[in-house]
Amino acid sequence: MGIVNVTPDSFSDGGKYDTTEKAVEHGLQLVAEGADILDIGGESTRPGATPVSLQDELARVVPVIEQLSKVAGVPLSIDTYKPEVMRAAIAAGADIVNDVRALQEPGALEIVAASRAGVCLMHMQGMPQNMQADPQYDDVVVEVNAFLKQRLAAAEAAGIGRERVVLDPGFGFGKKTEHNLQLLQQLDKTLAIGRPLLVGLSRKSVLGQITGGDVYVHLHASLAASVISAMKGARIVRVHDVKATVDALKVVAAVL
């Protein structure tokens, strides 16, 4: 899953693709590099990010989805927690809703249920504005998995077949370094819920905390995280550096 941030303030590439033309060009480049899915977002969810108005988010993502749906040739995902953006994005051609709030906003379950879109349900403790202040867990793996099971059940109860659902433990979303490492070490327990897993560790600050490197350039750490995730059973890795990750995962696939 290649990342297309149509934002001025995303943590690693904010402002680079903040026009429709730049974002579409970038998306097509990621497809050429081997991306199987494009994830389009109009609001940064980095720690401390400023919320974006509904109209601004719509203005950023809808034209990009409309254009890419005609030429990209791969499924498109809308990265949003706002039900109104989900509805507009699906109408514009999005195939997947990737929601950091796991369809908890009022109306979100119903909008996805009324569509044919797939959905990714992610765990987050708190909200982007405060999630990294001081996240606490008694047992992060047990608590994250319990939340994901509950949201999967809520989706099914709303009429979203479980075959449409992918789960995401939410690395870096209200988690300290040790929490992220525990979740990755025990990814098999999340896999045991019975749905494919999406892992997003690309350029996350936890990698910089481990390596001591610059958050903006730690390609090597991101590749290691993607390789480990795939070997532990993740079916989708959400990344910025598509070509390098595709090459690394070809080696994983050959070995496995």
C-alpha positions as a printed NumPy array, in Angstrom:
array([[  0.   ,   0.   ,   0.   ],
       [  1.65 ,   3.191,  -1.229],
       [  1.014,   6.405,   0.703],
       [ -0.296,   9.531,  -1.036],
       [ -0.485,  12.357,   1.522],
       [ -2.369,  15.338,   0.075],
       [ -1.394,  17.378,   3.132],
       [  0.873,  20.273,   4.08 ],
       [  1.871,  18.792,   7.44 ],
       [  2.293,  14.994,   7.342],
       [  5.32 ,  14.023,   9.403],
       [  7.667,  12.851,   6.655],
       [  6.4  ,  14.185,   3.347],
       [  4.021,  17.011,   4.232],
       [  3.684,  19.554,   1.453],
       [  5.414,  17.482,  -1.219],
       [  2.167,  16.318,  -2.845],
       [ -0.3  ,  18.93 ,  -1.628],
       [ -1.879,  19.717,  -5.004],
       [ -4.116,  17.426,  -7.052],
       [ -1.613,  17.313,  -9.899],
       [  1.354,  16.447,  -7.653],
       [ -0.638,  13.849,  -5.715],
       [ -1.896,  12.097,  -8.867],
       [  1.595,  12.088, -10.357],
       [  3.014,  10.656,  -7.138],
       [  0.311,   7.965,  -6.986],
       [  1.058,   6.856, -10.538],
       [  4.775,   6.764,  -9.718],
       [  4.07 ,   4.494,  -6.727],
       [  2.008,   2.164,  -8.952],
       [  4.897,   2.043, -11.418],
       [  7.168,   1.086,  -8.51 ],
       [  4.89 ,  -1.82 ,  -7.597],
       [  2.212,  -0.515,  -5.232],
       [ -0.863,  -2.787,  -5.195],
       [ -3.063,  -0.225,  -3.381],
       [ -2.877,   3.56 ,  -3.024],
       [ -3.882,   5.117,   0.304],
       [ -4.963,   8.745,  -0.128],
       [ -5.21 ,  11.034,   2.887],
       [ -6.082,  14.695,   3.32 ],
       [ -5.542,  15.1  ,   7.066],
       [ -2.318,  14.336,   8.903],
       [ -2.642,  11.929,  11.83 ],
       [  0.906,  12.463,  13.085],
       [  1.232,  13.106,  16.843],
       [  0.114,  16.646,  17.627],
       [ -1.416,  17.207,  14.186],
       [ -3.891,  20.061,  13.775],
       [ -7.39 ,  18.872,  12.794],
       [ -8.538,  19.734,   9.274],
       [-12.002,  21.034,   8.446],
       [-14.397,  18.798,   6.542],
       [-14.416,  21.097,   3.514],
       [-10.618,  21.299,   3.352],
       [-10.279,  17.513,   3.569],
       [-12.886,  16.974,   0.855],
       [-11.216,  19.546,  -1.396],
       [ -7.882,  17.782,  -1.011],
       [ -8.849,  14.152,  -1.562],
       [-11.914,  13.973,  -3.816],
       [-10.262,  15.367,  -6.986],
       [ -7.257,  13.077,  -6.474],
       [ -9.463,  10.   ,  -6.101],
       [-11.568,  10.986,  -9.112],
       [ -8.488,  11.249, -11.308],
       [ -6.602,   8.23 ,  -9.981],
       [ -9.689,   6.007, -10.219],
       [ -9.596,   6.512, -13.984],
       [ -5.898,   5.839, -14.562],
       [ -4.195,   4.102, -11.627],
       [ -5.417,   0.561, -12.29 ],
       [ -5.172,  -0.42 ,  -8.6  ],
       [ -7.635,  -0.2  ,  -5.695],
       [ -7.778,   3.179,  -3.954],
       [ -8.072,   3.623,  -0.197],
       [ -9.309,   6.76 ,   1.564],
       [ -7.489,   7.459,   4.84 ],
       [-10.119,   9.259,   6.927],
       [-12.243,   8.966,  10.055],
       [-14.905,  11.435,   8.884],
       [-18.107,   9.752,   7.608],
       [-18.8  ,  12.566,   5.131],
       [-15.355,  12.113,   3.569],
       [-15.903,   8.348,   3.399],
       [-19.158,   8.859,   1.503],
       [-17.676,  11.367,  -0.952],
       [-14.528,   9.316,  -1.492],
       [-16.475,   6.132,  -2.215],
       [-18.665,   8.061,  -4.671],
       [-15.487,   9.402,  -6.322],
       [-14.059,   5.905,  -6.783],
       [-12.424,   4.793,  -3.524],
       [-12.526,   1.022,  -2.949],
       [-11.377,   0.906,   0.682],
       [-11.95 ,   2.996,   3.814],
       [ -8.857,   3.125,   6.029],
       [-10.064,   4.521,   9.358],
       [ -7.786,   5.253,  12.319],
       [-10.961,   5.468,  14.456],
       [-12.254,   2.046,  13.342],
       [-15.669,   3.391,  12.234],
       [-16.487,   4.833,  15.661],
       [-17.673,   8.226,  14.39 ],
       [-21.493,   8.483,  14.196],
       [-22.682,   7.316,  10.784],
       [-19.408,   5.726,   9.708],
       [-20.585,   2.12 ,  10.08 ],
       [-23.749,   2.827,   8.114],
       [-21.954,   4.568,   5.235],
       [-19.493,   1.709,   4.764],
       [-22.226,  -0.904,   5.185],
       [-24.279,   0.757,   2.426],
       [-21.314,   0.551,   0.037],
       [-19.234,  -2.272,  -1.357],
       [-16.018,  -0.821,   0.031],
       [-13.532,  -2.793,   2.029],
       [-12.486,  -1.34 ,   5.373],
       [ -9.411,  -1.264,   7.575],
       [-10.185,  -0.989,  11.285],
       [ -7.282,   0.433,  13.295],
       [ -6.576,   0.738,  17.018],
       [ -5.646,   4.125,  18.449],
       [ -5.454,   5.18 ,  22.093],
       [ -6.558,   8.814,  22.343],
       [ -6.567,  11.136,  19.334],
       [ -3.655,  12.403,  17.204],
       [ -3.541,  15.643,  19.216],
       [ -2.783,  13.806,  22.484],
       [ -2.139,  10.133,  21.717],
       [  1.605,  10.214,  22.392],
       [  1.388,  12.271,  25.611],
       [  1.698,   9.243,  27.908],
       [  0.033,   6.09 ,  26.545],
       [ -0.569,   3.414,  29.196],
       [ -1.568,  -0.253,  28.962],
       [ -1.724,  -3.152,  31.401],
       [ -1.161,  -5.561,  28.472],
       [ -0.973,  -3.802,  25.121],
       [ -1.451,  -6.939,  23.01 ],
       [ -4.515,  -8.116,  24.935],
       [ -6.077,  -4.642,  24.965],
       [ -5.446,  -3.865,  21.288],
       [ -6.767,  -7.248,  20.209],
       [ -9.869,  -6.913,  22.391],
       [-10.604,  -3.553,  20.773],
       [-10.13 ,  -4.935,  17.259],
       [-12.422,  -7.89 ,  18.008],
       [-15.064,  -5.508,  19.338],
       [-14.889,  -3.279,  16.265],
       [-14.991,  -6.288,  13.938],
       [-18.149,  -7.451,  15.742],
       [-19.656,  -3.956,  15.437],
       [-18.912,  -3.902,  11.705],
       [-20.528,  -7.307,  11.217],
       [-23.583,  -6.25 ,  13.245],
       [-23.933,  -3.196,  10.985],
       [-23.992,  -5.401,   7.888],
       [-20.322,  -5.232,   6.868],
       [-19.307,  -8.799,   6.048],
       [-16.088,  -9.843,   7.766],
       [-14.623, -10.72 ,   4.358],
       [-14.535,  -6.95 ,   3.721],
       [-12.483,  -6.2  ,   6.854],
       [ -8.738,  -5.84 ,   7.408],
       [ -7.335,  -5.077,  10.871],
       [ -4.464,  -2.769,  11.879],
       [ -2.884,  -2.756,  15.394],
       [ -2.083,   0.942,  14.926],
       [  1.67 ,   1.116,  15.385],
       [  2.642,   4.554,  16.686],
       [ -0.932,   5.57 ,  17.503],
       [ -0.968,   5.954,  21.279],
       [  1.913,   3.549,  21.884],
       [  5.362,   3.843,  23.405],
       [  8.367,   2.073,  21.856],
       [  7.929,  -0.992,  24.062],
       [  4.221,  -1.215,  23.14 ],
       [  5.028,  -1.164,  19.416],
       [  7.705,  -3.828,  19.832],
       [  5.398,  -6.075,  21.851],
       [  2.679,  -5.811,  19.212],
       [  5.113,  -6.692,  16.433],
       [  6.686,  -9.532,  18.41 ],
       [  3.229, -11.005,  19.081],
       [  1.598, -10.219,  15.738],
       [  0.487, -13.856,  15.536],
       [ -1.989, -13.156,  18.354],
       [ -3.59 , -10.361,  16.352],
       [ -3.577, -12.576,  13.27 ],
       [ -5.486, -15.168,  15.306],
       [ -8.541, -12.85 ,  15.288],
       [ -9.027, -14.253,  11.801],
       [ -8.707, -11.277,   9.446],
       [ -5.799, -10.115,   7.263],
       [ -3.542,  -7.569,   8.919],
       [ -2.288,  -4.221,   7.668],
       [  0.902,  -2.902,   9.27 ],
       [  2.014,   0.714,   8.976],
       [  5.516,   1.223,  10.379],
       [  7.055,   3.163,   7.497],
       [  9.071,   6.155,   8.765],
       [  7.356,   5.964,  12.152],
       [  9.082,   7.739,  15.029],
       [  9.443,   4.443,  16.914],
       [ 12.036,   3.415,  14.317],
       [ 14.016,   6.584,  14.957],
       [ 13.815,   5.917,  18.688],
       [ 15.326,   2.467,  18.125],
       [ 18.05 ,   3.536,  15.691],
       [ 18.732,   7.046,  16.919],
       [ 18.392,   8.128,  13.294],
       [ 16.519,  10.924,  11.593],
       [ 12.804,  10.13 ,  11.325],
       [ 12.725,  11.487,   7.783],
       [ 15.395,   9.26 ,   6.262],
       [ 15.385,   5.913,   8.028],
       [ 14.666,   3.81 ,   4.956],
       [ 16.717,   0.904,   6.291],
       [ 14.721,   0.722,   9.513],
       [ 11.434,   0.95 ,   7.588],
       [ 12.501,  -1.909,   5.319],
       [ 13.429,  -4.063,   8.32 ],
       [ 10.026,  -3.366,   9.865],
       [  8.203,  -4.269,   6.63 ],
       [ 10.193,  -7.492,   6.215],
       [  9.556,  -8.554,   9.823],
       [  5.864,  -7.677,   9.499],
       [  5.505,  -9.759,   6.34 ],
       [  7.363, -12.714,   7.847],
       [  5.065, -12.529,  10.871],
       [  1.985, -12.7  ,   8.667],
       [  1.   ,  -9.143,   7.684],
       [ -0.776,  -9.173,   4.312],
       [ -0.529,  -5.423,   3.607],
       [  2.316,  -3.074,   4.484],
       [  1.586,   0.647,   4.205],
       [  4.771,   2.389,   3.079],
       [  6.279,   5.554,   1.635],
       [  9.214,   3.837,  -0.116],
       [  7.427,   1.459,  -2.45 ],
       [ 10.179,   0.258,  -4.816],
       [ 12.62 ,  -0.606,  -2.035],
       [  9.889,  -2.355,  -0.037],
       [  8.67 ,  -4.336,  -3.064],
       [ 12.212,  -5.587,  -3.678],
       [ 12.636,  -6.56 ,  -0.017],
       [  9.278,  -8.372,   0.031],
       [ 10.135, -10.307,  -3.141],
       [ 12.997, -11.845,  -1.165],
       [ 10.634, -12.614,   1.731],
       [  8.189, -14.261,  -0.656],
       [ 10.925, -16.334,  -2.288],
       [ 12.135, -17.588,   1.103],
       [  8.651, -18.325,   2.459]])
